[in-house]
Amino acid sequence: MLETASHRFTGARFFTAGHGYWRLMEWGMSPQERVAFIEHHVRLGITTVDHADIYGDYQCEAAFGEALKLAPGLRDQLQIVTKCGIATRAQPEHQIGHYITDKRHILQSAENSLRHIHTDRLDLLLIHRPDPLMEADEVAEAFMALHHSGKVLHFGVSNFSPSQFSLLQSRLPFSAGDKSAEISPVQQSVLLDGSLDQCQQLRIRPMAWSCLGGGRLFNDPHFQPLRDELEAVRQETGATSLEQVVYSWILMLPSRPLPIIGSGKTAAGQRSRRSTELIPVASAVVSVFARRRWDLMCPEA
Ligand SMILES: NC(=O)c1ccc[n+]([C@@H]2O[C@H](COP(=O)([O-])OP(=O)(O)OC[C@H]3O[C@@H](n4cnc5c(N)ncnc54)[C@H](OP(=O)(O)O)[C@@H]3O)[C@@H](O)[C@H]2O)c1
Protein backbone atom coordinates (compact mmCIF):
# COMPACT_ATOMS: atom_id res chain seq x y z
CA MET A 1 0.00 0.00 0.00
CA LEU A 2 1.26 3.46 -0.87
CA GLU A 3 2.04 6.21 1.57
CA THR A 4 -0.73 8.79 2.05
CA ALA A 5 -0.30 12.54 1.89
CA SER A 6 -2.55 15.06 3.57
CA HIS A 7 -3.16 18.61 2.55
CA ARG A 8 -2.29 21.07 5.25
CA PHE A 9 -5.31 23.33 4.95
CA THR A 10 -8.10 21.14 3.64
CA GLY A 11 -7.12 17.95 5.45
CA ALA A 12 -7.95 16.04 2.25
CA ARG A 13 -5.99 12.83 2.00
CA PHE A 14 -4.67 11.59 -1.30
CA PHE A 15 -2.36 8.74 -2.09
CA THR A 16 1.18 9.14 -3.38
CA ALA A 17 -0.01 8.66 -6.93
CA GLY A 18 -3.34 9.06 -8.68
CA HIS A 19 -4.70 7.77 -11.96
CA GLY A 20 -5.95 9.98 -14.78
CA TYR A 21 -8.90 9.14 -17.01
CA TRP A 22 -8.31 11.64 -19.82
CA ARG A 23 -7.63 8.82 -22.28
CA LEU A 24 -10.34 6.43 -21.04
CA MET A 25 -12.32 6.41 -24.30
CA GLU A 26 -9.12 5.46 -26.22
CA TRP A 27 -8.62 2.35 -24.09
CA GLY A 28 -11.59 0.53 -25.63
CA MET A 29 -12.67 -1.13 -22.39
CA SER A 30 -16.08 -2.66 -21.76
CA PRO A 31 -17.88 -1.43 -18.62
CA GLN A 32 -16.82 -4.62 -16.79
CA GLU A 33 -13.17 -4.08 -17.85
CA ARG A 34 -13.40 -0.54 -16.48
CA VAL A 35 -14.50 -1.99 -13.13
CA ALA A 36 -11.53 -4.38 -13.18
CA PHE A 37 -9.18 -1.51 -14.10
CA ILE A 38 -10.39 0.67 -11.21
CA GLU A 39 -10.27 -2.29 -8.77
CA HIS A 40 -6.72 -3.07 -9.90
CA HIS A 41 -5.61 0.45 -8.99
CA VAL A 42 -7.48 0.39 -5.68
CA ARG A 43 -5.58 -2.80 -4.80
CA LEU A 44 -2.33 -0.93 -5.59
CA GLY A 45 -3.40 1.93 -3.31
CA ILE A 46 -3.89 4.29 -6.26
CA THR A 47 -7.32 5.49 -5.17
CA THR A 48 -7.31 9.11 -6.35
CA VAL A 49 -8.90 9.36 -9.81
CA ASP A 50 -8.51 12.44 -12.00
CA HIS A 51 -11.25 13.52 -14.40
CA ALA A 52 -12.49 16.61 -16.20
CA ASP A 53 -15.90 17.38 -17.64
CA ILE A 54 -14.39 17.68 -21.14
CA TYR A 55 -12.35 14.45 -21.19
CA GLY A 56 -13.17 12.21 -24.13
CA ASP A 57 -15.37 14.93 -25.65
CA TYR A 58 -17.48 14.96 -22.46
CA GLN A 59 -17.81 11.14 -22.38
CA CYS A 60 -15.17 9.93 -19.88
CA GLU A 61 -16.98 10.85 -16.65
CA ALA A 62 -20.09 8.95 -17.78
CA ALA A 63 -18.06 5.92 -18.85
CA PHE A 64 -16.37 5.91 -15.45
CA GLY A 65 -19.77 6.37 -13.75
CA GLU A 66 -21.11 3.39 -15.65
CA ALA A 67 -18.42 1.29 -13.97
CA LEU A 68 -19.24 2.72 -10.54
CA LYS A 69 -22.89 1.84 -11.09
CA LEU A 70 -21.88 -1.78 -11.72
CA ALA A 71 -19.71 -1.83 -8.57
CA PRO A 72 -21.22 0.75 -6.18
CA GLY A 73 -18.93 -0.33 -3.32
CA LEU A 74 -16.01 1.23 -5.18
CA ARG A 75 -17.14 4.83 -4.72
CA ASP A 76 -16.22 5.07 -1.06
CA GLN A 77 -12.74 3.71 -1.78
CA LEU A 78 -11.96 6.53 -4.21
CA GLN A 79 -11.14 10.22 -4.03
CA ILE A 80 -12.77 11.68 -7.13
CA VAL A 81 -11.15 14.76 -8.64
CA THR A 82 -12.71 16.56 -11.59
CA LYS A 83 -12.34 19.87 -13.37
CA CYS A 84 -14.42 22.46 -15.15
CA GLY A 85 -13.85 25.75 -16.92
CA ILE A 86 -13.09 24.76 -20.51
CA ALA A 87 -15.85 24.78 -23.11
CA THR A 88 -15.01 22.79 -26.22
CA ARG A 89 -16.85 22.54 -29.51
CA ALA A 90 -17.63 18.88 -28.76
CA GLN A 91 -20.84 20.35 -27.31
CA PRO A 92 -22.95 21.96 -30.04
CA GLU A 93 -23.86 25.01 -27.95
CA HIS A 94 -20.19 26.02 -27.84
CA GLN A 95 -19.57 27.65 -31.19
CA ILE A 96 -15.95 28.35 -30.37
CA GLY A 97 -13.62 26.67 -27.90
CA HIS A 98 -12.98 28.96 -24.93
CA TYR A 99 -12.62 29.19 -21.18
CA ILE A 100 -15.69 29.82 -19.08
CA THR A 101 -15.58 30.31 -15.33
CA ASP A 102 -18.77 32.15 -14.48
CA LYS A 103 -20.82 30.95 -11.51
CA ARG A 104 -23.61 29.42 -13.59
CA HIS A 105 -21.19 27.34 -15.64
CA ILE A 106 -19.25 26.06 -12.61
CA LEU A 107 -22.45 25.03 -10.79
CA GLN A 108 -23.91 23.39 -13.88
CA SER A 109 -20.67 21.58 -14.68
CA ALA A 110 -20.40 20.22 -11.11
CA GLU A 111 -24.02 18.98 -11.29
CA ASN A 112 -23.26 17.27 -14.61
CA SER A 113 -20.15 15.62 -13.16
CA LEU A 114 -22.10 14.32 -10.15
CA ARG A 115 -24.77 12.86 -12.43
CA HIS A 116 -22.33 11.34 -14.93
CA ILE A 117 -20.07 9.79 -12.29
CA HIS A 118 -23.05 8.45 -10.29
CA THR A 119 -21.95 9.99 -7.03
CA ASP A 120 -23.46 12.38 -4.49
CA ARG A 121 -20.17 14.24 -3.90
CA LEU A 122 -16.93 15.23 -5.60
CA ASP A 123 -13.84 15.08 -3.40
CA LEU A 124 -12.10 17.85 -5.30
CA LEU A 125 -13.16 20.29 -8.02
CA LEU A 126 -10.49 22.23 -9.92
CA ILE A 127 -10.76 25.15 -12.32
CA HIS A 128 -9.09 23.51 -15.30
CA ARG A 129 -7.15 26.40 -16.82
CA PRO A 130 -6.73 30.11 -16.17
CA ASP A 131 -9.46 32.13 -17.85
CA PRO A 132 -8.46 35.67 -18.89
CA LEU A 133 -12.06 36.72 -18.14
CA MET A 134 -12.20 35.01 -14.74
CA GLU A 135 -14.05 37.07 -12.12
CA ALA A 136 -12.57 35.74 -8.88
CA ASP A 137 -15.68 36.75 -6.91
CA GLU A 138 -17.90 34.62 -9.16
CA VAL A 139 -15.68 31.56 -8.85
CA ALA A 140 -15.62 32.02 -5.07
CA GLU A 141 -19.43 32.29 -4.96
CA ALA A 142 -19.76 29.07 -6.94
CA PHE A 143 -17.23 27.27 -4.73
CA MET A 144 -19.01 28.43 -1.58
CA ALA A 145 -22.41 27.29 -2.84
CA LEU A 146 -21.00 23.85 -3.70
CA HIS A 147 -19.22 23.70 -0.35
CA HIS A 148 -22.35 24.58 1.63
CA SER A 149 -24.46 22.02 -0.24
CA GLY A 150 -21.87 19.31 0.49
CA LYS A 151 -21.66 18.46 -3.20
CA VAL A 152 -17.93 19.29 -3.38
CA LEU A 153 -15.59 18.70 -0.45
CA HIS A 154 -12.43 20.50 -1.61
CA PHE A 155 -11.47 23.03 -4.26
CA GLY A 156 -8.44 24.03 -6.27
CA VAL A 157 -7.00 25.09 -9.60
CA SER A 158 -4.98 23.65 -12.42
CA ASN A 159 -2.32 25.35 -14.52
CA PHE A 160 -2.73 28.66 -12.66
CA SER A 161 0.21 31.03 -12.23
CA PRO A 162 1.05 31.97 -8.63
CA SER A 163 -0.68 35.34 -9.01
CA GLN A 164 -3.84 33.81 -10.49
CA PHE A 165 -3.95 31.37 -7.59
CA SER A 166 -3.40 34.15 -5.04
CA LEU A 167 -6.17 36.23 -6.60
CA LEU A 168 -8.73 33.46 -6.27
CA GLN A 169 -7.53 32.55 -2.78
CA SER A 170 -7.99 36.17 -1.67
CA ARG A 171 -11.76 35.84 -2.29
CA LEU A 172 -12.26 32.54 -0.44
CA PRO A 173 -12.87 32.06 3.30
CA PHE A 174 -11.24 28.60 3.06
CA SER A 175 -8.11 27.39 1.37
CA ALA A 176 -8.20 26.55 -2.33
CA GLY A 177 -5.62 24.05 -1.17
CA ASP A 178 -5.05 21.97 -4.26
CA LYS A 179 -3.13 22.66 -7.44
CA SER A 180 -2.37 20.65 -10.51
CA ALA A 181 0.45 21.35 -12.97
CA GLU A 182 2.25 19.75 -15.90
CA ILE A 183 5.52 18.37 -14.53
CA SER A 184 7.78 16.09 -16.52
CA PRO A 185 11.35 15.91 -17.76
CA VAL A 186 10.04 17.33 -21.06
CA GLN A 187 8.09 20.15 -19.40
CA GLN A 188 9.95 21.69 -16.49
CA SER A 189 8.74 25.30 -16.63
CA VAL A 190 6.83 25.17 -13.33
CA LEU A 191 10.08 24.34 -11.56
CA LEU A 192 11.35 27.83 -12.29
CA ASP A 193 8.31 30.07 -12.78
CA GLY A 194 7.35 30.26 -9.10
CA SER A 195 4.46 27.76 -9.25
CA LEU A 196 6.16 25.05 -7.24
CA ASP A 197 7.76 27.64 -4.94
CA GLN A 198 4.26 28.79 -4.04
CA CYS A 199 3.19 25.19 -3.42
CA GLN A 200 6.15 24.69 -1.10
CA GLN A 201 5.45 27.98 0.66
CA LEU A 202 1.79 27.06 1.25
CA ARG A 203 2.59 23.39 1.91
CA ILE A 204 0.41 22.27 -0.99
CA ARG A 205 1.35 19.00 -2.67
CA PRO A 206 0.49 19.70 -6.32
CA MET A 207 -0.83 16.98 -8.60
CA ALA A 208 1.57 16.41 -11.50
CA TRP A 209 0.00 15.64 -14.87
CA SER A 210 1.54 14.22 -18.07
CA CYS A 211 4.63 13.11 -16.13
CA LEU A 212 5.76 11.12 -19.19
CA GLY A 213 4.99 13.97 -21.57
CA GLY A 214 1.87 12.12 -22.72
CA GLY A 215 4.16 9.37 -24.08
CA ARG A 216 6.41 11.80 -26.03
CA LEU A 217 9.25 11.04 -23.67
CA PHE A 218 9.42 7.60 -25.28
CA ASN A 219 8.63 8.24 -28.91
CA ASP A 220 9.71 11.80 -29.84
CA PRO A 221 13.18 11.81 -31.50
CA HIS A 222 13.76 15.31 -30.10
CA PHE A 223 13.98 13.84 -26.60
CA GLN A 224 16.65 11.22 -27.37
CA PRO A 225 19.37 13.07 -25.34
CA LEU A 226 16.99 13.19 -22.38
CA ARG A 227 16.17 9.48 -22.78
CA ASP A 228 19.90 8.74 -22.81
CA GLU A 229 20.33 10.73 -19.61
CA LEU A 230 17.44 8.96 -17.89
CA GLU A 231 18.70 5.59 -19.11
CA ALA A 232 22.11 6.33 -17.58
CA VAL A 233 20.40 7.01 -14.24
CA ARG A 234 18.32 3.86 -14.62
CA GLN A 235 21.40 1.72 -15.18
CA GLU A 236 23.33 3.38 -12.38
CA THR A 237 20.52 2.72 -9.89
CA GLY A 238 19.10 -0.56 -11.12
CA ALA A 239 15.65 0.99 -11.55
CA THR A 240 13.32 -1.23 -13.55
CA SER A 241 12.18 1.34 -16.10
CA LEU A 242 12.55 4.92 -17.30
CA GLU A 243 9.08 5.55 -15.86
CA GLN A 244 10.34 4.59 -12.42
CA VAL A 245 13.20 7.06 -12.79
CA VAL A 246 10.82 9.84 -13.85
CA TYR A 247 8.33 9.26 -11.04
CA SER A 248 11.15 9.11 -8.51
CA TRP A 249 12.45 12.45 -9.76
CA ILE A 250 8.99 14.06 -9.52
CA LEU A 251 8.37 12.71 -6.02
CA MET A 252 11.69 14.10 -4.79
CA LEU A 253 10.92 17.69 -5.86
CA PRO A 254 10.65 19.83 -2.72
CA SER A 255 6.89 20.44 -3.08
CA ARG A 256 6.45 16.64 -3.23
CA PRO A 257 4.08 16.48 -6.23
CA LEU A 258 1.61 13.61 -6.51
CA PRO A 259 2.01 12.04 -9.98
CA ILE A 260 -1.16 11.35 -11.97
CA ILE A 261 -0.50 8.21 -14.02
CA GLY A 262 -1.95 8.27 -17.54
CA SER A 263 -1.41 4.74 -18.84
CA GLY A 264 -4.35 2.56 -19.85
CA LYS A 265 -2.41 -0.65 -19.21
CA THR A 266 -3.64 -2.93 -16.46
CA ALA A 267 -3.17 -6.44 -15.21
CA ALA A 268 -6.24 -7.53 -17.17
CA GLY A 269 -5.75 -10.25 -19.78
CA GLN A 270 -3.30 -9.33 -22.50
CA ARG A 271 -2.36 -5.98 -20.97
CA SER A 272 0.87 -5.35 -19.08
CA ARG A 273 1.11 -4.03 -15.53
CA ARG A 274 2.60 -0.60 -16.09
CA SER A 275 1.25 1.02 -12.94
CA THR A 276 2.66 -1.76 -10.79
CA GLU A 277 6.09 -1.21 -12.28
CA LEU A 278 6.06 2.50 -11.49
CA ILE A 279 5.69 2.06 -7.78
CA PRO A 280 7.46 1.82 -5.38
CA VAL A 281 9.87 4.62 -5.92
CA ALA A 282 13.47 3.50 -5.97
CA SER A 283 15.35 5.29 -3.21
CA ALA A 284 18.59 4.77 -5.15
CA VAL A 285 17.17 6.89 -7.99
CA VAL A 286 16.41 9.68 -5.59
CA SER A 287 19.93 9.71 -4.21
CA VAL A 288 21.42 9.78 -7.72
CA PHE A 289 19.25 12.75 -8.63
CA ALA A 290 20.30 14.48 -5.46
CA ARG A 291 23.83 14.34 -6.85
CA ARG A 292 23.01 14.89 -10.54
CA ARG A 293 19.94 17.11 -10.45
CA TRP A 294 21.53 19.87 -12.52
CA ASP A 295 22.26 17.33 -15.28
CA LEU A 296 18.59 16.49 -15.56
CA MET A 297 17.43 20.09 -15.42
CA CYS A 298 19.78 20.96 -18.28
CA PRO A 299 20.64 17.73 -20.11
CA GLU A 300 22.18 19.68 -22.98
CA ALA A 301 24.55 21.64 -20.68
N1 LIG B 1 -4.91 19.43 -15.27
C1 LIG B 1 -4.70 19.37 -16.57
O1 LIG B 1 -4.75 20.38 -17.26
C2 LIG B 1 -4.35 18.05 -17.18
C3 LIG B 1 -3.88 18.03 -18.50
C4 LIG B 1 -3.57 16.78 -19.06
C5 LIG B 1 -3.70 15.63 -18.29
N2 LIG B 1 -4.17 15.71 -17.02
C6 LIG B 1 -4.37 14.48 -16.20
O2 LIG B 1 -3.15 13.77 -16.13
C7 LIG B 1 -3.37 12.42 -16.51
C8 LIG B 1 -2.13 11.85 -17.11
O3 LIG B 1 -1.78 12.56 -18.29
P1 LIG B 1 -1.17 11.76 -19.51
O4 LIG B 1 -2.12 10.73 -19.96
O5 LIG B 1 -0.69 12.75 -20.49
O6 LIG B 1 0.05 11.04 -18.73
P2 LIG B 1 1.42 10.42 -19.21
O7 LIG B 1 1.69 9.33 -18.24
O8 LIG B 1 2.43 11.47 -19.42
O9 LIG B 1 1.12 9.80 -20.66
C9 LIG B 1 0.35 8.65 -20.83
C10 LIG B 1 0.57 8.18 -22.24
O10 LIG B 1 1.92 7.74 -22.36
C11 LIG B 1 1.92 6.40 -22.85
N3 LIG B 1 3.04 5.66 -22.27
C12 LIG B 1 3.26 5.39 -20.97
N4 LIG B 1 4.39 4.65 -20.83
C13 LIG B 1 4.86 4.46 -22.08
C14 LIG B 1 5.99 3.78 -22.61
N5 LIG B 1 6.87 3.14 -21.82
N6 LIG B 1 6.18 3.80 -23.95
C15 LIG B 1 5.32 4.44 -24.76
N7 LIG B 1 4.21 5.11 -24.32
C16 LIG B 1 3.99 5.11 -23.00
C17 LIG B 1 0.61 5.81 -22.41
O11 LIG B 1 0.28 4.74 -23.26
P3 LIG B 1 -0.31 3.35 -22.63
O12 LIG B 1 -1.73 3.65 -22.28
O13 LIG B 1 -0.15 2.42 -23.76
O14 LIG B 1 0.52 2.98 -21.44
C18 LIG B 1 -0.33 7.00 -22.57
O15 LIG B 1 -0.78 7.13 -23.92
C19 LIG B 1 -4.58 12.50 -17.47
O16 LIG B 1 -5.28 11.28 -17.58
C20 LIG B 1 -5.41 13.56 -16.81
O17 LIG B 1 -6.17 12.97 -15.77
C21 LIG B 1 -4.48 16.89 -16.44
Ligand as a Chemical Component Dictionary entry (heavy atoms), coordinates in Angstrom:
data_LIG
# 
_chem_comp.id                   LIG 
_chem_comp.type                 NON-POLYMER 
_chem_comp.pdbx_formal_charge   0 
_chem_comp.three_letter_code    LIG 
# 
loop_
_chem_comp_atom.comp_id 
_chem_comp_atom.atom_id 
_chem_comp_atom.alt_atom_id 
_chem_comp_atom.type_symbol 
_chem_comp_atom.charge 
_chem_comp_atom.model_Cartn_x 
_chem_comp_atom.model_Cartn_y 
_chem_comp_atom.model_Cartn_z 
_chem_comp_atom.pdbx_ordinal 
LIG N1  N1  N 0  -4.913 19.433 -15.270 1  
LIG C1  C1  C 0  -4.698 19.371 -16.566 2  
LIG O1  O1  O 0  -4.749 20.377 -17.264 3  
LIG C2  C2  C 0  -4.349 18.054 -17.181 4  
LIG C3  C3  C 0  -3.885 18.030 -18.505 5  
LIG C4  C4  C 0  -3.567 16.776 -19.056 6  
LIG C5  C5  C 0  -3.698 15.627 -18.293 7  
LIG N2  N2  N 1  -4.174 15.714 -17.022 8  
LIG C6  C6  C 0  -4.366 14.485 -16.199 9  
LIG O2  O2  O 0  -3.150 13.770 -16.134 10 
LIG C7  C7  C 0  -3.375 12.419 -16.513 11 
LIG C8  C8  C 0  -2.127 11.846 -17.105 12 
LIG O3  O3  O 0  -1.775 12.555 -18.293 13 
LIG P1  P1  P 0  -1.171 11.765 -19.505 14 
LIG O4  O4  O 0  -2.119 10.729 -19.955 15 
LIG O5  O5  O -1 -0.685 12.750 -20.493 16 
LIG O6  O6  O 0  0.049  11.043 -18.733 17 
LIG P2  P2  P 0  1.418  10.416 -19.211 18 
LIG O7  O7  O 0  1.694  9.331  -18.237 19 
LIG O8  O8  O 0  2.434  11.471 -19.425 20 
LIG O9  O9  O 0  1.115  9.801  -20.661 21 
LIG C9  C9  C 0  0.346  8.649  -20.826 22 
LIG C10 C10 C 0  0.567  8.179  -22.236 23 
LIG O10 O10 O 0  1.916  7.744  -22.358 24 
LIG C11 C11 C 0  1.917  6.401  -22.849 25 
LIG N3  N3  N 0  3.040  5.658  -22.267 26 
LIG C12 C12 C 0  3.260  5.390  -20.972 27 
LIG N4  N4  N 0  4.387  4.651  -20.829 28 
LIG C13 C13 C 0  4.858  4.459  -22.081 29 
LIG C14 C14 C 0  5.989  3.779  -22.612 30 
LIG N5  N5  N 0  6.865  3.138  -21.817 31 
LIG N6  N6  N 0  6.180  3.796  -23.953 32 
LIG C15 C15 C 0  5.317  4.444  -24.764 33 
LIG N7  N7  N 0  4.210  5.106  -24.324 34 
LIG C16 C16 C 0  3.987  5.109  -22.996 35 
LIG C17 C17 C 0  0.606  5.810  -22.407 36 
LIG O11 O11 O 0  0.277  4.736  -23.258 37 
LIG P3  P3  P 0  -0.314 3.349  -22.629 38 
LIG O12 O12 O 0  -1.734 3.652  -22.275 39 
LIG O13 O13 O 0  -0.153 2.420  -23.760 40 
LIG O14 O14 O 0  0.522  2.976  -21.441 41 
LIG C18 C18 C 0  -0.333 6.998  -22.574 42 
LIG O15 O15 O 0  -0.775 7.134  -23.921 43 
LIG C19 C19 C 0  -4.581 12.501 -17.469 44 
LIG O16 O16 O 0  -5.279 11.284 -17.582 45 
LIG C20 C20 C 0  -5.412 13.558 -16.815 46 
LIG O17 O17 O 0  -6.169 12.971 -15.773 47 
LIG C21 C21 C 0  -4.480 16.891 -16.440 48 
# 
loop_
_chem_comp_bond.comp_id 
_chem_comp_bond.atom_id_1 
_chem_comp_bond.atom_id_2 
_chem_comp_bond.value_order 
_chem_comp_bond.pdbx_ordinal 
LIG N1  C1  SING 1  
LIG C1  O1  DOUB 2  
LIG C1  C2  SING 3  
LIG C2  C3  SING 4  
LIG C2  C21 DOUB 5  
LIG C3  C4  DOUB 6  
LIG C4  C5  SING 7  
LIG C5  N2  DOUB 8  
LIG N2  C6  SING 9  
LIG N2  C21 SING 10 
LIG C6  O2  SING 11 
LIG C6  C20 SING 12 
LIG O2  C7  SING 13 
LIG C7  C8  SING 14 
LIG C7  C19 SING 15 
LIG C8  O3  SING 16 
LIG O3  P1  SING 17 
LIG P1  O4  DOUB 18 
LIG P1  O5  SING 19 
LIG P1  O6  SING 20 
LIG O6  P2  SING 21 
LIG P2  O7  DOUB 22 
LIG P2  O8  SING 23 
LIG P2  O9  SING 24 
LIG O9  C9  SING 25 
LIG C9  C10 SING 26 
LIG C10 O10 SING 27 
LIG C10 C18 SING 28 
LIG O10 C11 SING 29 
LIG C11 N3  SING 30 
LIG C11 C17 SING 31 
LIG N3  C12 SING 32 
LIG N3  C16 SING 33 
LIG C12 N4  DOUB 34 
LIG N4  C13 SING 35 
LIG C13 C14 SING 36 
LIG C13 C16 DOUB 37 
LIG C14 N5  SING 38 
LIG C14 N6  DOUB 39 
LIG N6  C15 SING 40 
LIG C15 N7  DOUB 41 
LIG N7  C16 SING 42 
LIG C17 O11 SING 43 
LIG C17 C18 SING 44 
LIG O11 P3  SING 45 
LIG P3  O12 DOUB 46 
LIG P3  O13 SING 47 
LIG P3  O14 SING 48 
LIG C18 O15 SING 49 
LIG C19 O16 SING 50 
LIG C19 C20 SING 51 
LIG C20 O17 SING 52 
# 
